[in-house]
């Protein structure tokens, strides 16, 4: 039978269907739409610190200067006897050499090139042939008070440019009545340069070129050192690999290439100073093996720069009363110098002397006479240690004719940290390492 829907039912059906569907949906749990979580923002990388390379640097220190300075270095012989300490003006030197003199004492050769001023310098003392050599490696004007007979022969026969208080006492020098002679002779840089100009001495010379670490490498090395201090292990990577040393050798374009003019020979003929005491010849007599030859370099050990972290060193030349120390300060990046366990003070500043680089060299000294005068071999080269940025670098030193002393490790010259450099030349006898103590541990004869 056919069912027919009335118009009324046809109108109600859609309504009933809608109610039915609503009732079914009321039994379901309504889940809110997920909240959109924004993606984390990428952290912007910290900008790298930019290290500005100075436009001009001092040739002997690598430190920034306002303008190129071709001034001739001045090499002053400084007394280091106990009665001469504290000395004046060493804090202003660009570099300092410390060597043995007769009687087991040491003498300092202070080199001034970038400093110009009236700071007192001294006490000034006598000169020896090897002190002449050290001063002339940087083409320096020699400043002294007297000298040995051999030294005067070299000065006079070679027509050397020098200022001597004994044979040509003049305005550059004065004596301090508060100290006893001969430990009371002083000068200053301004007076020395005026006296040299009055004599017609050469004012500009060819200056040596040293490699220096660029500022970026100095910062990086300091950061590495901070990280190392948190670790108990010793890292043998110095941060001064052969590749880095060769790629960062800095040619100082500010160094003046001005040829020297002939020097006025000295007319003085003063006598040499008397030596203090005989020196035991056996303790420092030069070994004859390999004399005059360049030291052999072990290619296996020198393939890469070898270094280790060292915070302090002590050097005993011969006498206990001449024990030199250097302690590294990581905050300043400098080594503080001491004598016999006490800070080595500059009388002008009342502050300890500091250095950015300390180089210890082994060389052959030889006693020449009964007075104890010495010769020093500055030609053959030999073993050496460099201390910089809290690290000790093993290497060797050499000096070619007409050049300065160079420190090399891994076959490459090692760049200096910009700042003052101290060169300590200790005897090779009984062994180079027998004179050195690092971090309160004496090195054995093989290092």
C-alpha positions in Angstrom: 0.0 0.0 0.0 1.4 3.3 -0.9 2.1 5.7 2.0 1.4 9.3 1.4 2.8 12.0 3.7 0.7 14.9 4.6 2.0 18.3 4.1 2.1 18.8 7.9 4.5 15.9 8.4 6.7 16.9 5.6 7.2 20.3 7.3 7.8 18.7 10.8 10.4 16.1 9.6 13.3 18.5 9.1 12.8 19.9 12.6 12.8 16.5 14.2 15.9 15.5 12.3 17.7 18.5 13.5 16.8 17.9 17.2 17.9 14.3 16.9 21.3 15.3 15.6 21.8 17.8 18.3 21.0 15.2 21.0 23.6 12.9 19.6 26.3 15.6 19.6 25.6 16.5 23.2 27.0 13.1 24.3 30.5 13.9 22.8 33.3 15.7 24.7 34.1 19.0 23.0 37.9 19.4 22.4 39.1 23.0 22.0 41.3 23.7 19.0 45.0 23.5 19.8 46.7 26.8 20.7 49.3 27.8 18.3 52.8 27.9 20.0 55.0 30.4 18.3 58.4 29.1 17.1 61.3 30.2 19.3 63.2 33.1 18.0 66.7 32.4 16.8 69.2 34.0 19.1 71.3 36.6 17.3 75.0 35.6 17.4 77.1 37.9 19.5 79.1 40.2 17.4 82.7 39.4 17.3 84.9 41.8 19.1 86.8 43.9 16.6 90.4 44.5 17.4 91.8 47.6 15.8 95.2 47.3 14.3 97.3 50.3 15.2 98.4 52.4 12.3 101.9 52.9 13.7 103.9 50.8 16.1 107.3 51.2 17.9 109.9 49.0 16.1 111.4 47.5 19.3 108.2 46.9 21.3 105.4 46.6 18.7 103.3 49.0 20.9 101.1 51.7 19.3 102.6 55.1 18.7 101.0 58.2 17.3 103.4 58.5 14.4 106.4 56.7 12.9 109.6 57.3 15.0 112.9 56.7 13.3 115.0 57.8 16.3 118.2 56.0 16.8 118.2 53.7 19.8 120.3 54.6 22.8 122.1 51.7 24.6 122.9 52.6 28.2 125.2 50.4 30.4 123.3 50.1 33.7 124.9 49.1 37.0 123.2 46.1 38.7 125.3 45.9 41.9 123.3 45.8 45.2 124.5 49.4 45.9 123.1 50.5 42.6 119.6 49.2 43.2 116.9 50.3 42.8 118.0 51.7 39.4 116.2 54.6 37.7 114.7 54.6 34.2 114.6 50.8 33.4 110.8 51.1 33.3 111.2 53.3 30.2 113.4 50.9 28.2 112.1 49.1 25.2 114.3 46.1 25.8 116.9 45.1 28.4 119.8 42.6 28.1 121.3 41.1 31.3 124.7 39.5 31.1 127.5 38.4 33.4 130.4 40.7 34.3 133.5 40.0 36.2 133.2 38.7 39.8 129.9 36.9 39.1 127.8 40.2 39.1 125.5 41.0 36.2 125.2 44.1 34.1 122.3 45.5 32.2 122.2 47.0 28.7 119.0 49.1 28.5 117.8 50.1 25.0 115.7 53.3 24.6 114.1 54.0 21.3 110.4 54.9 21.7 110.7 56.8 24.9 111.5 60.5 24.8 111.6 62.4 28.1 113.6 63.6 31.0 113.2 60.5 33.3 116.4 59.8 35.2 118.4 56.9 33.9 121.1 55.1 35.8 123.4 54.4 37.5 125.6 54.4 34.4 128.5 52.0 34.4 131.5 50.8 32.3 131.4 49.0 29.0 132.9 45.7 27.8 133.5 44.4 24.2 130.4 42.1 24.3 128.3 45.0 25.6 129.4 47.0 22.6 128.1 44.2 20.4 124.8 44.0 22.2 124.3 47.8 21.8 125.3 47.8 18.2 122.9 44.9 17.2 120.2 47.6 17.2 122.5 50.3 15.8 122.4 52.0 19.2 124.4 55.0 20.5 126.6 53.6 23.2 126.4 55.3 26.6 128.9 54.3 29.4 131.2 55.5 32.1 134.6 54.0 31.5 135.4 50.5 30.1 137.9 47.8 29.9 141.1 48.2 27.9 139.8 46.0 25.1 136.5 47.9 25.0 138.3 51.2 24.6 140.5 49.7 21.8 137.3 48.7 19.9 135.7 52.1 20.5 138.7 54.1 19.3 140.0 51.9 16.5 136.5 51.4 15.1 135.5 55.0 15.3 132.4 54.1 17.3 129.9 56.7 18.2 129.6 56.7 22.0 129.1 59.0 25.0 131.6 58.3 27.9 131.5 60.1 31.2 135.1 59.2 32.0 136.9 60.5 28.9 134.4 63.1 27.9 132.5 64.2 30.9 129.8 66.7 29.8 126.3 67.8 30.2 124.6 64.5 29.7 125.8 63.1 33.0 125.5 64.1 36.7 126.3 62.5 40.0 123.8 62.0 42.9 125.3 63.0 46.2 122.9 60.7 48.1 124.8 57.6 46.8 128.5 56.7 46.8 130.5 56.5 43.6 130.6 54.6 41.3 127.0 53.8 41.9 125.7 57.4 41.5 126.2 58.5 37.9 122.9 59.4 36.0 121.7 60.8 32.8 118.4 61.1 30.8 117.3 60.5 27.3 116.9 64.2 26.3 120.4 65.1 27.5 121.9 62.1 25.7 120.2 63.0 22.4 121.3 66.6 22.7 124.9 65.6 23.4 124.9 63.2 20.4 123.5 66.0 18.2 126.2 68.4 19.4 128.8 65.8 18.4 127.2 65.4 15.0 126.4 61.8 15.6 123.9 59.9 13.4 120.4 60.5 14.6 118.5 58.1 12.4 119.6 54.6 11.6 118.3 51.4 10.0 116.1 49.9 12.7 115.7 46.1 13.2 112.4 44.5 12.4 110.9 42.1 14.9 107.7 39.9 14.4 104.9 40.7 16.8 101.7 39.0 17.6 98.8 40.9 16.1 96.2 42.2 18.6 93.6 39.4 17.7 96.1 36.7 18.6 96.9 38.4 21.9 93.2 38.4 22.9 92.8 34.8 21.7 95.8 33.6 23.7 94.5 35.3 26.9 91.1 33.6 26.4 92.8 30.2 26.0 94.8 30.8 29.1 91.7 31.4 31.2 90.2 28.2 29.9 93.3 26.3 30.7 93.3 27.5 34.3 90.1 25.6 34.8 91.5 22.4 33.6 93.9 20.1 35.4 95.4 18.8 32.2 98.4 20.5 30.5 97.8 21.6 27.0 100.8 21.3 24.8 99.4 23.6 22.1 101.0 27.0 22.6 98.8 28.9 20.2 102.0 29.8 18.4 102.3 27.0 15.9 104.9 27.2 13.1 102.1 28.2 10.7 100.8 30.9 12.9 104.3 32.3 13.6 105.1 32.5 9.9 101.8 33.9 8.8 101.7 36.6 11.4 105.2 37.9 11.0 104.6 41.6 11.0 106.8 43.8 8.8 107.1 47.1 10.5 106.7 49.7 7.8 107.4 52.4 10.3 111.0 51.4 10.8 113.2 54.0 9.0 115.7 52.7 6.5 118.2 55.4 6.8 121.8 54.5 6.3 124.2 55.5 9.0 126.8 58.1 8.3 130.5 57.7 9.3 131.0 58.1 13.0 133.2 60.6 14.8 136.0 58.6 16.5 136.3 59.0 20.2 139.3 61.0 21.4 139.3 59.7 24.9 141.7 57.1 26.3 140.5 56.5 29.8 141.5 53.5 31.8 139.2 50.5 32.4 137.6 50.0 35.7 139.1 47.5 38.2 137.2 44.3 38.5 135.7 43.4 41.8 136.8 39.8 42.3 138.3 36.8 40.5 135.7 34.5 38.9 136.1 30.8 39.0 137.3 30.1 35.5 136.2 26.5 35.6 132.6 27.5 36.2 132.1 29.4 33.0 135.0 28.6 30.7 133.6 28.2 27.2 133.4 24.7 25.8 135.5 24.3 22.6 133.2 21.8 20.8 131.3 23.3 17.9 132.8 26.8 18.5 131.9 29.1 15.7 129.3 26.8 14.3 125.5 27.3 14.3 123.8 25.0 16.8 122.3 21.8 15.3 118.5 21.8 15.3 116.7 18.5 15.8 114.2 18.4 13.0 112.0 16.0 14.9 111.7 18.0 18.0 111.5 21.3 16.1 108.7 20.3 13.7 106.2 22.2 15.8 106.4 24.8 18.5 106.7 23.1 22.0 105.3 25.0 25.0 103.9 24.5 28.4 102.1 26.6 31.0 104.6 28.1 33.4 103.8 30.9 35.9 107.2 31.7 37.4 110.9 31.3 36.7 114.1 32.0 38.6 117.6 32.4 37.1 120.8 32.0 39.0 123.7 33.3 36.9 126.5 32.3 39.3 126.1 33.9 42.7 123.2 33.4 45.0 123.0 37.2 45.4 122.2 37.5 41.7 119.1 35.4 41.5 116.6 36.9 39.0 112.9 36.0 39.1 109.9 36.6 36.9 106.3 35.9 37.9 103.4 36.0 35.4 100.3 38.1 36.1 97.4 36.9 34.0 95.4 40.0 34.6 98.0 42.3 33.0 99.7 39.8 30.8 103.0 40.9 32.2 105.9 39.3 34.1 107.0 41.0 37.3 110.7 41.0 37.8 112.4 40.3 41.1 115.9 40.2 42.5 116.7 37.7 45.2 113.1 37.1 45.9 112.1 40.8 46.2 110.4 43.0 43.6 112.9 44.8 41.4 111.8 48.4 41.7 112.3 51.3 39.4 113.3 54.3 41.6 111.4 56.8 39.4 108.1 55.0 39.5 108.4 53.1 42.8 106.8 50.2 40.9 108.2 46.7 40.0 109.8 46.3 36.6 107.7 44.3 34.2 108.1 42.6 30.8 105.8 41.1 28.2 108.5 38.7 27.0 111.3 37.1 28.9 113.9 35.2 26.8 116.6 33.1 28.5 119.6 32.3 26.3 122.5 30.0 27.0 125.9 31.2 25.8 129.6 30.5 26.3 131.5 32.9 28.7 135.2 32.7 29.0 137.5 34.2 31.6 140.2 36.3 30.0 142.6 37.4 32.7 143.4 37.3 36.4 141.1 40.2 37.0 138.2 38.1 35.8 137.2 40.0 32.7 135.1 37.9 30.4 134.4 37.3 26.7 130.9 36.3 25.6 130.2 34.3 22.4 127.2 36.1 20.7 127.8 34.4 17.4 127.3 30.7 17.8 123.7 30.6 19.0 122.4 27.9 21.3 119.5 26.7 23.5 116.9 29.2 24.6 113.5 29.5 26.3 110.9 32.1 25.7 108.3 33.0 28.3 105.2 34.9 27.2 101.5 34.9 28.1 102.1 32.4 30.9 103.7 29.8 28.7 107.3 28.5 28.2 108.3 27.9 24.6 111.4 25.8 23.9 113.7 26.8 21.1 117.0 28.2 20.1 118.6 31.5 19.5 120.8 32.7 16.7 122.4 35.9 15.5 123.6 36.6 12.0 126.3 39.1 11.3 124.8 42.6 11.5 121.5 41.4 13.0 119.8 41.2 16.4 119.4 38.1 18.5 116.5 36.0 17.1 114.5 33.3 19.0 113.2 30.4 16.9 111.0 27.4 17.7 110.1 24.8 15.2 112.4 26.4 12.7 110.5 29.6 12.6 111.1 32.9 14.4 108.5 33.2 17.2 106.5 36.5 17.3 106.9 38.6 20.4 104.0 39.9 22.5 104.0 43.7 22.0 105.7 45.3 25.0 109.1 45.2 26.8 111.4 42.2 26.3 114.1 41.1 28.7 117.0 39.0 27.4 118.8 37.0 30.1 122.1 35.5 28.9 123.2 32.7 31.3 126.3 30.5 31.0 126.2 27.2 29.2 128.3 25.7 32.0 127.8 23.4 33.8 124.6 23.3 31.6 122.1 25.8 30.3 119.2 24.3 32.2 121.2 24.1 35.5 120.6 27.9 35.9 116.8 27.8 35.6 114.0 27.0 38.0 110.4 27.0 36.8 107.4 27.0 39.1 109.8 26.2 42.1 111.2 23.1 40.3 114.8 23.2 39.2 115.2 22.0 35.7 117.6 19.1 35.1 120.6 19.3 32.9 118.5 18.2 29.9 115.6 20.5 30.6 
